[in-house]
Amino acid sequence: MERLRIGVIGLGIGRRHLQTLARMDDVEIAGIADTDPVRLASCSGEFGVRPYATAEALLSAERLDAVSICTPPASHRSLTEDAARRGIHVLCEKPMAPTVSDCDAMAAACRSAGVRLMVAQKKRFHPLVARLKELSHGELGPIRWALVKYALGRVPMDWFWDERDGGGPIQENSVHAVDTLRYLIGEVRTVMAVGGTLFNADRAPQPDVAAVSLQFANGSIAALGLGQASEWAFADERFFFACDGGEARFWGRFDASTEWRMALRSAPDKIVNESIEADDCFDSEIGHFLACVRSGDEPLVTGEDARGSVAVTVAIKESIRTGQAIQLA
Ligand SMILES: NC(=O)c1ccc[n+]([C@@H]2O[C@H](COP(=O)([O-])OP(=O)(O)OC[C@H]3O[C@@H](n4cnc5c(N)ncnc54)[C@H](O)[C@@H]3O)[C@@H](O)[C@H]2O)c1
């Protein structure tokens, strides 16, 4: 099999992408780019790959099949459009972009260029999310009510808090929780939220925490506690689901659920308790994307799909700002 030639742009979490790519026999890491010369030199040395000081230089110099875009969200649109114009398939880190119109432009650019665009909503690849997805089509049945606590530790980067870039914790990070619910339950119709800047006064008016109610198109409901309230040392995540056929929950350290518990209504005393190995999902996510590049199949998280998760996080902040319920199309 001919090896796919891959580039990586942005070497924060991009370094984690490189670790996965470096272990794949059917991949050649053709080059990396970062505007930070220290990170660039460090990753170039560690992975033995050609460094480029700009994304443009990488995309012009190398004949790439695909690229991982791992820069902050404000640059996702222009980098995706540039790659698409050159016929390069794109794996773009979450959140897809700061605005829904940016997301739409990215999806359209990749469609018209005939390249695959996958957004790295990695939680869809988590083994417990995948198990719940399967069970919700089987013995657990549809999810009717979900409760989520998803509160990360402190994040110092300015871009993370900038409304025109990361959009703060309710967008940059909570998009993982929102996307998980959309994947498991379906499209969101109504968003109601209260929130505020309760723990990071220097970041006002960007809300750092939110209490959110969602109603889905199928009538299911969810309540979410989101934001940056924890210290990393004790930050955790908790997901609870009441379904037609029973209840399930999973939880663990933040971004690393390892515990699973479920019971069916037909056998309420037979409670299943299980622990799994921690899985950061990058191997399965990147493996899936590259398989789609080879086969031409649609990836599990298309641009048209992922834009819906950005739309919900934007609506949460709009509801906080206006005090109104927001209806999504
Ligand atoms: N899926 C996950 O679990 C996960 C985890 C962390 C970050 N992320 C996402 O990855 C993206 C980056 O986050 P991060 O934590 O790595 O940020 P970061 O600030 O640590 O790193 C970003 C890097 O991109 C470089 N960069 C910025 N603009 C660039 C450009 N135009 N061209 C080339 N290089 C550029 C910066 O110099 C920096 O080294 C964000 O969208 C974030 O949400 C996802």
Ligand as a Chemical Component Dictionary entry (heavy atoms), coordinates in Angstrom:
data_LIG
# 
_chem_comp.id                   LIG 
_chem_comp.type                 NON-POLYMER 
_chem_comp.pdbx_formal_charge   0 
_chem_comp.three_letter_code    LIG 
# 
loop_
_chem_comp_atom.comp_id 
_chem_comp_atom.atom_id 
_chem_comp_atom.alt_atom_id 
_chem_comp_atom.type_symbol 
_chem_comp_atom.charge 
_chem_comp_atom.model_Cartn_x 
_chem_comp_atom.model_Cartn_y 
_chem_comp_atom.model_Cartn_z 
_chem_comp_atom.pdbx_ordinal 
LIG N1  N1  N 0  -9.024 17.055 21.018 1  
LIG C1  C1  C 0  -8.415 17.429 22.124 2  
LIG O1  O1  O 0  -8.436 16.750 23.129 3  
LIG C2  C2  C 0  -7.652 18.713 22.128 4  
LIG C3  C3  C 0  -6.732 18.959 23.137 5  
LIG C4  C4  C 0  -6.033 20.176 23.124 6  
LIG C5  C5  C 0  -6.284 21.086 22.107 7  
LIG N2  N2  N 1  -7.198 20.811 21.145 8  
LIG C6  C6  C 0  -7.498 21.794 20.080 9  
LIG O2  O2  O 0  -6.332 21.978 19.279 10 
LIG C7  C7  C 0  -6.197 23.347 18.891 11 
LIG C8  C8  C 0  -4.853 23.861 19.411 12 
LIG O3  O3  O 0  -4.839 23.781 20.810 13 
LIG P1  P1  P 0  -3.447 23.665 21.626 14 
LIG O4  O4  O 0  -3.817 23.338 23.025 15 
LIG O5  O5  O -1 -2.511 22.776 20.907 16 
LIG O6  O6  O 0  -2.953 25.176 21.535 17 
LIG P2  P2  P 0  -1.480 25.732 21.747 18 
LIG O7  O7  O 0  -1.611 27.195 21.897 19 
LIG O8  O8  O 0  -0.791 24.945 22.822 20 
LIG O9  O9  O 0  -0.724 25.362 20.397 21 
LIG C9  C9  C 0  -1.082 25.918 19.165 22 
LIG C10 C10 C 0  0.167  25.988 18.302 23 
LIG O10 O10 O 0  -0.218 26.468 17.002 24 
LIG C11 C11 C 0  0.763  27.413 16.551 25 
LIG N3  N3  N 0  0.088  28.278 15.585 26 
LIG C12 C12 C 0  -0.914 29.170 15.818 27 
LIG N4  N4  N 0  -1.344 29.706 14.656 28 
LIG C13 C13 C 0  -0.585 29.150 13.667 29 
LIG C14 C14 C 0  -0.565 29.297 12.256 30 
LIG N5  N5  N 0  -1.423 30.113 11.620 31 
LIG N6  N6  N 0  0.332  28.575 11.546 32 
LIG C15 C15 C 0  1.181  27.722 12.175 33 
LIG N7  N7  N 0  1.203  27.560 13.522 34 
LIG C16 C16 C 0  0.327  28.249 14.255 35 
LIG C17 C17 C 0  1.217  28.111 17.806 36 
LIG O11 O11 O 0  2.493  28.682 17.650 37 
LIG C18 C18 C 0  1.221  26.969 18.825 38 
LIG O12 O12 O 0  2.466  26.309 18.902 39 
LIG C19 C19 C 0  -7.415 24.063 19.479 40 
LIG O13 O13 O 0  -8.439 24.136 18.517 41 
LIG C20 C20 C 0  -7.822 23.178 20.634 42 
LIG O14 O14 O 0  -9.180 23.256 20.973 43 
LIG C21 C21 C 0  -7.872 19.639 21.125 44 
# 
loop_
_chem_comp_bond.comp_id 
_chem_comp_bond.atom_id_1 
_chem_comp_bond.atom_id_2 
_chem_comp_bond.value_order 
_chem_comp_bond.pdbx_ordinal 
LIG N1  C1  SING 1  
LIG C1  O1  DOUB 2  
LIG C1  C2  SING 3  
LIG C2  C3  SING 4  
LIG C2  C21 DOUB 5  
LIG C3  C4  DOUB 6  
LIG C4  C5  SING 7  
LIG C5  N2  DOUB 8  
LIG N2  C6  SING 9  
LIG N2  C21 SING 10 
LIG C6  O2  SING 11 
LIG C6  C20 SING 12 
LIG O2  C7  SING 13 
LIG C7  C8  SING 14 
LIG C7  C19 SING 15 
LIG C8  O3  SING 16 
LIG O3  P1  SING 17 
LIG P1  O4  DOUB 18 
LIG P1  O5  SING 19 
LIG P1  O6  SING 20 
LIG O6  P2  SING 21 
LIG P2  O7  DOUB 22 
LIG P2  O8  SING 23 
LIG P2  O9  SING 24 
LIG O9  C9  SING 25 
LIG C9  C10 SING 26 
LIG C10 O10 SING 27 
LIG C10 C18 SING 28 
LIG O10 C11 SING 29 
LIG C11 N3  SING 30 
LIG C11 C17 SING 31 
LIG N3  C12 SING 32 
LIG N3  C16 SING 33 
LIG C12 N4  DOUB 34 
LIG N4  C13 SING 35 
LIG C13 C14 SING 36 
LIG C13 C16 DOUB 37 
LIG C14 N5  SING 38 
LIG C14 N6  DOUB 39 
LIG N6  C15 SING 40 
LIG C15 N7  DOUB 41 
LIG N7  C16 SING 42 
LIG C17 O11 SING 43 
LIG C17 C18 SING 44 
LIG C18 O12 SING 45 
LIG C19 O13 SING 46 
LIG C19 C20 SING 47 
LIG C20 O14 SING 48 
# 
